[in-house]
Amino acid sequence: MSERAVVIGGGAAGMFASIQLAKRGMDVTVLEKNEKLGKKVFITGKGRCNFTNVCDEETFFRSVMRNPKFLYSAYHAFRAQDTVEFFENAGMPVKVERGRRAFPVSDHAYDVTDALKRLMKRYGVNVLLNTEAVRIETGGEKQVTGVYFRSKEKNTDSQEEMGYAAAERVIIATGGLSYPSTGSTGDGYRFARETGHTVTDCTPSLVPLLTEENVSELAGLSLKNVTLTILKPKKMSSEIGEMLFTHKGISGPLVLTASSILAGEKCTFPVGAEIDLKPGITEEELDRRIVRLFEEHGAKNLSNLLRELFPVSMINWMIRLCGLDGTEKGRDVTRKERNILVRMTKHFPLMITGNAGYAEAVITKGGVSVKEIDPKTMMSKKIKGLYFTGEVIDTDALTGGFNLQIAWSTAFAAGNAPD
């Protein structure tokens, strides 16, 4: 009889792991509590799915924010280029964009899930949708024996009414707590604790940040080629990049990176921050530019002149921030007023009061302790035949395709673990 395996969770890691297991001739069942597979994948990268980052090895590990050494074996066994080749061989053309981010040529995330579903079907993976894993069963020798599950449609609670899938292998690929609307509600952490594992403190990461300032009038404003600096608990300056204002705060690539670092620092809010709106020039150079602007167009109102420096939707905010009069002529602006304008342009202040929570977080920071997982196979060191993959593990990375690569690499390791 073929070895039996149950994969709990039909997201990126779960689908990929099931393919690896089925290719080896195992009898594989995937339990997915949603109505379809890959629900979170559909919204990844704003629906485009940045499914990996084809960077060099050093960049990959530098982008892993927590427990990068744990991933050495798994990543070396299945690298980003292997991921690209896997999807290309599965019939999905790939393109690589700025920052070495890889996407389907179609810009449609469903091409990623379709490629995985085709292979699952080809290798005979049994998929049970709208089916929730309830409990992992283990034997006396601390070996998994199967999984109890129930149909969400029937909502059965008694053990007699539940389904049971016997298995020699169980892979937990449930995701974390981020985007709970996609089914990521922490089930994997519960299974881990129930089987005697340690789960580290979990917090939202790669998440929009909330500000003390009411920035709703700036909502939707995207800033390019700016830097964001977090002032405490330690001064952290970002690279030049993009961010945007939301109704309650700030978001975008620079902000998501900052949120990951803040989560790692376990900081106490509020936290001071500032934006350099003109990082390409010094304060002295900016001052000279403003002087020329005011000299050449001195008859114009300040509110009109500032269109040369800032997006239109930001002008009133900057005028208020600097305590200026928008009707003042450029030629009448004093040196003191100009110095304030330069200062606020290079040090646009914000007070971060918190984050937007798991509902808007891309990933969860924290998870099943890597000390209790074999880094080569992803098998538990406590329960034989029990494996962990993807976001449920206490490792995470910056935005840019790195977290999905962690999912692919850990799922490959689990799916190809020796008997």
C-alpha positions in Angstrom: 0.0 0.0 0.0 1.2 3.5 -0.8 2.4 5.7 2.0 -0.4 8.1 3.0 0.1 11.8 3.5 -2.3 14.5 4.6 -1.5 18.2 3.8 -3.5 20.6 6.0 -3.9 23.8 4.0 -4.3 24.4 0.3 -2.2 27.6 -0.1 1.1 28.0 -1.8 3.1 25.8 0.5 0.4 23.2 0.8 -0.2 22.8 -2.9 3.5 22.7 -3.7 4.2 20.1 -1.0 1.3 17.9 -2.2 2.8 17.8 -5.7 6.2 16.8 -4.3 4.6 14.0 -2.2 2.4 12.7 -5.0 5.3 12.6 -7.5 6.9 10.1 -5.2 3.8 7.8 -5.5 2.2 8.7 -2.2 -1.5 8.7 -1.6 -2.0 12.4 -0.9 -5.0 14.3 0.5 -5.2 18.1 0.9 -7.6 19.5 3.4 -8.6 23.1 2.5 -11.2 24.9 4.6 -11.9 27.5 1.9 -14.1 27.0 -1.1 -11.0 27.0 -3.4 -7.3 26.5 -3.3 -4.8 29.3 -3.1 -7.1 32.0 -1.9 -4.3 34.1 -0.4 -2.2 33.6 -3.5 -4.9 35.3 -5.5 -4.4 38.6 -3.7 -0.6 38.4 -3.5 1.2 41.3 -5.2 -2.1 43.1 -5.7 -3.4 40.2 -7.7 -0.2 39.8 -9.8 1.6 37.4 -7.5 5.3 38.2 -7.1 6.0 34.5 -6.6 9.8 34.7 -6.0 12.8 37.0 -6.2 15.6 35.9 -8.6 18.3 37.5 -6.6 21.7 36.2 -5.5 22.0 34.0 -2.5 23.4 36.8 -0.3 20.5 39.1 -1.0 18.0 36.4 -0.3 19.4 35.7 3.2 19.9 39.3 3.9 16.2 39.8 3.2 15.1 37.1 5.7 14.4 39.0 8.9 14.1 36.1 11.3 16.1 32.8 11.5 17.7 33.0 8.1 20.3 30.3 9.0 17.4 27.8 9.5 16.6 28.2 5.8 20.1 27.4 4.5 19.5 23.7 3.7 16.0 24.2 2.3 16.9 27.1 0.1 20.0 25.4 -1.3 17.8 22.4 -2.1 15.3 24.6 -4.0 16.4 28.1 -4.9 14.6 30.9 -6.6 15.8 29.9 -10.0 14.4 26.4 -9.4 11.1 28.0 -8.6 11.1 29.9 -11.9 12.0 26.8 -13.8 9.3 24.8 -12.0 6.5 27.2 -13.1 7.9 27.6 -16.6 7.9 23.8 -17.0 4.4 23.8 -15.7 3.3 26.1 -18.6 3.4 29.5 -17.0 5.7 32.0 -18.7 7.6 34.2 -16.3 9.0 37.7 -16.3 11.5 39.4 -14.0 10.9 43.1 -13.1 12.7 45.7 -11.1 14.3 44.4 -7.9 14.6 40.9 -9.5 10.9 40.3 -8.6 9.4 37.4 -10.7 5.8 37.5 -11.9 3.6 35.5 -14.4 3.9 37.2 -17.8 0.1 37.5 -17.7 0.2 39.6 -14.5 -2.6 37.3 -13.2 -2.0 35.5 -9.9 -4.5 32.8 -10.9 -1.9 31.5 -13.4 0.2 30.5 -10.4 -2.6 28.6 -8.8 -3.7 27.1 -12.1 -0.2 25.7 -12.7 -0.2 24.1 -9.3 -3.7 22.7 -9.6 -2.9 21.2 -13.0 0.1 19.3 -11.5 -2.0 18.3 -8.5 -4.5 16.8 -10.8 -1.9 15.1 -13.0 -0.3 13.4 -10.0 -3.6 12.4 -8.5 -3.8 14.6 -5.4 -7.1 14.2 -3.6 -8.5 17.7 -2.6 -11.2 18.2 -0.1 -12.5 21.7 -0.2 -14.7 23.4 2.5 -13.1 20.8 4.8 -11.5 21.9 8.1 -8.8 19.9 9.9 -9.8 19.5 13.6 -7.2 17.4 15.3 -3.9 15.6 14.5 -3.9 12.1 15.8 -0.6 10.7 17.2 0.3 7.2 18.3 2.1 6.0 21.4 5.5 6.2 19.8 5.0 9.9 19.0 4.2 9.2 15.4 1.4 10.8 13.5 -1.4 8.4 12.6 -3.9 10.7 10.9 -6.1 13.7 10.9 -9.7 14.2 12.0 -11.6 16.6 9.8 -15.1 17.9 9.3 -17.0 19.5 6.5 -17.7 23.2 7.1 -21.0 22.7 5.3 -22.1 20.0 7.9 -20.4 21.7 10.9 -20.2 18.4 12.8 -18.6 18.5 16.2 -18.7 15.0 17.6 -15.8 12.7 16.8 -18.2 10.0 15.5 -19.5 12.4 12.8 -16.1 13.6 11.7 -14.1 12.3 8.9 -10.7 10.6 9.5 -7.8 10.4 7.1 -5.1 7.9 8.2 -1.6 9.0 7.4 2.0 8.3 8.0 2.9 11.9 7.1 1.0 15.1 8.0 2.2 18.5 6.7 0.9 21.6 8.3 0.7 24.4 5.7 -2.0 26.5 7.2 -0.3 29.9 7.0 -0.2 32.3 9.9 -2.7 34.9 11.1 -2.4 37.5 8.3 -5.4 38.2 6.0 -7.8 36.1 8.1 -10.4 36.6 5.4 -8.4 34.1 3.3 -8.7 31.4 6.0 -5.4 32.1 7.8 -6.8 32.1 11.4 -3.9 30.5 13.3 -5.0 26.8 13.1 -1.4 25.7 12.5 -0.3 27.3 15.7 -3.1 25.4 17.6 -2.0 22.1 16.0 1.6 22.8 17.0 0.7 23.6 20.6 -1.6 20.5 20.8 1.3 18.3 19.7 3.7 19.8 22.2 5.5 22.4 20.2 6.5 25.9 21.1 5.0 28.8 19.2 6.8 32.1 19.6 5.0 35.4 20.0 3.2 36.4 16.8 2.7 39.9 15.5 1.5 41.4 12.1 4.3 42.2 9.7 4.6 43.8 6.3 1.6 45.8 7.4 0.5 49.4 6.9 1.3 51.8 9.8 -1.1 54.1 11.6 -0.2 57.7 12.3 -1.2 60.1 15.1 -1.7 62.8 12.4 -5.0 62.8 10.5 -3.6 62.2 7.0 -7.0 61.4 5.4 -6.7 64.5 3.1 -3.5 62.9 1.7 -5.1 59.4 1.2 -4.2 57.9 -2.1 -1.1 60.1 -2.6 1.8 58.0 -3.7 5.4 59.3 -3.1 8.2 58.0 -5.3 11.9 58.3 -4.7 11.6 59.2 -1.0 13.2 57.8 2.1 11.5 56.8 5.4 13.4 56.9 8.7 12.2 55.4 11.9 13.7 57.3 14.8 13.1 54.9 17.7 13.7 52.3 19.2 16.8 52.8 16.9 17.4 55.1 14.0 16.6 53.1 10.9 16.7 54.7 7.5 15.2 53.1 4.5 16.6 53.0 0.9 15.0 55.3 -1.7 11.7 53.9 -2.7 7.9 54.3 -2.8 5.2 54.8 -0.2 1.7 56.1 0.0 -0.7 57.7 2.4 -3.9 55.9 3.5 -6.9 57.2 5.3 -5.4 56.2 8.6 -1.6 56.3 8.0 1.0 55.2 5.5 1.7 52.1 3.4 3.7 51.0 0.4 7.0 49.1 0.0 9.1 51.4 2.3 6.4 51.3 5.0 6.0 47.5 4.8 9.8 47.1 5.3 9.7 49.5 8.2 6.9 47.5 9.8 8.9 44.3 9.6 11.8 45.9 11.4 9.6 47.4 14.0 8.0 44.0 14.6 11.4 42.5 15.1 12.4 45.2 17.5 9.2 44.6 19.5 8.9 48.3 19.9 6.4 50.2 22.0 4.3 52.7 20.2 4.2 55.6 19.5 7.3 55.8 17.4 8.7 58.9 15.7 9.4 58.8 12.0 10.3 61.2 9.2 10.2 61.3 5.4 12.9 62.8 3.2 10.9 64.1 0.3 14.1 65.1 -1.7 16.7 62.5 -0.7 18.7 63.1 -3.8 19.9 66.5 -2.7 21.3 68.1 0.5 19.5 70.7 2.5 21.9 73.3 1.1 21.2 72.2 -2.5 17.5 72.3 -1.9 17.7 75.8 -0.4 19.6 77.1 -3.4 16.9 75.5 -5.7 14.1 77.2 -3.7 16.0 80.6 -3.8 16.2 80.4 -7.6 12.5 79.4 -7.8 11.4 82.4 -5.7 13.7 84.8 -7.5 12.6 83.8 -11.0 8.9 83.6 -10.1 8.7 86.0 -7.2 5.3 87.5 -8.2 3.5 84.2 -7.8 1.8 83.0 -4.7 3.6 80.5 -2.5 0.9 78.0 -3.0 1.5 78.1 -6.8 5.3 78.0 -6.5 5.2 74.9 -4.3 3.8 73.0 -7.3 7.4 72.8 -8.5 8.4 71.0 -5.3 5.5 68.9 -4.2 2.4 67.0 -5.5 -0.6 69.3 -5.7 -2.5 67.4 -3.0 0.4 67.9 -0.6 0.8 71.7 -0.9 -1.8 72.8 1.7 -0.4 70.3 4.2 3.1 71.6 3.7 2.0 75.2 4.1 0.3 74.4 7.4 3.2 72.3 8.6 5.6 75.1 8.0 3.3 77.8 9.4 3.4 79.7 6.1 0.8 81.8 4.2 -0.1 80.3 0.9 -1.0 83.8 -0.5 2.4 85.2 0.3 4.4 86.2 -2.8 7.6 84.2 -3.4 9.7 87.3 -3.3 8.4 88.1 0.2 9.3 84.8 1.8 11.8 85.4 4.5 15.0 83.4 5.0 13.6 82.0 8.3 10.5 80.8 6.5 12.6 79.3 3.7 14.7 77.4 6.2 11.6 75.9 7.8 10.4 74.8 4.4 13.7 73.2 3.6 13.8 71.5 7.0 10.2 70.1 6.7 10.9 68.9 3.2 13.9 66.9 4.3 12.4 65.8 7.7 8.6 65.5 7.1 7.5 64.4 10.6 5.0 61.6 11.5 4.2 59.8 14.7 3.5 56.1 14.3 0.9 54.9 16.7 0.6 51.3 15.7 -0.1 49.0 12.7 -3.2 48.1 10.8 -3.3 44.6 12.3 -3.6 41.1 10.8 -6.5 42.1 8.5 -4.0 44.0 6.3 -0.7 42.3 7.2 1.0 40.4 4.4 2.7 38.0 6.8 2.9 37.0 10.4 6.1 37.4 12.3 6.6 34.5 14.7 5.4 30.9 14.6 6.5 27.4 15.4 10.0 27.5 16.9 12.7 26.5 14.5 14.5 24.8 17.3 11.9 22.0 17.2 12.0 21.5 13.4 14.7 19.7 11.3 15.9 22.3 8.9 16.7 19.7 6.2 13.3 18.0 6.1 11.0 20.4 8.0 9.9 17.4 10.2 9.2 18.0 13.8 11.9 16.9 16.2 9.1 15.8 18.6 6.6 14.0 16.5 7.7 11.6 13.7 5.9 12.2 10.4 4.7 15.7 11.3 6.1 18.6 9.1 5.7 22.3 9.1 6.0 24.6 6.0 5.7 28.2 5.0 4.3 31.0 7.2 3.5 28.8 10.1 7.2 28.5 10.9 9.0 31.3 12.8 10.8 32.8 9.9 9.8 35.6 7.6 11.3 38.1 5.1 10.9 41.5 3.5 8.4 42.1 0.7 9.5 41.3 -2.9 8.8 37.6 -3.4 11.0 36.4 -0.5 8.2 35.0 1.7 6.7 32.9 -1.1 10.2 31.6 -1.8 10.3 30.5 1.8 7.0 28.7 1.2 8.3 26.9 -1.9 11.7 25.9 -0.3 10.2 24.6 2.9 7.5 22.8 1.1 10.0 21.2 -1.2 12.0 20.0 1.8 9.0 18.6 3.5 7.7 17.0 0.3 11.0 15.3 -0.5 11.9 14.3 3.1 13.2 10.7 3.1 11.1 7.8 4.5 
